[in-house]
């Protein structure tokens, strides 16, 4: 009897998987997944509460990092920040100085709405660089939120500062 039960469960899982239903069954009640390839960065910023934007990619995913590098170059980020993110006429992206903060949410909003609008929303400069021009808004230039997340994965993969500051200032010890 036990063997029949195990075989039945395996068969049901196989059928659900083959039909593409297992993920839907397991995710019932889970929050909907965002398809970042189909949402414009400006819409994501507008519809997401402050502090809730998080990169779905890791800087250890070689294929994503390679795509991010290609996208950084194709969107012209290298014109101001250098091809490897090491700086140019604007600040480097790979050191441990974060002008407004190094968390995913702040960086995403900074690139999408630009530094002037970010300041209007109450953000203030917390870091200083030798060369700091205003970040123009790229929210209408970058084609998808997915592209921007991949660029961030590339930038994080090149980070060469203090590891404690890779995602911004670490929390104060309690």
Protein Blocks (a to p, Z undefined) as FASTA:
>chain_A
ZZmmmmmmmmmmmmmmmnopmmmmmmgoiacdddfklccfklmmmmpcehiaccfbdfkl
mklmmmmmmmmmmnommmmnojnonapjbccfkbcbdfkbpcfklmmmmmmnojmlmmmn
opacfbdcfbdcddddfklmpmbfklmmmmmmmmmmmpcbdfklmnopadddZZ
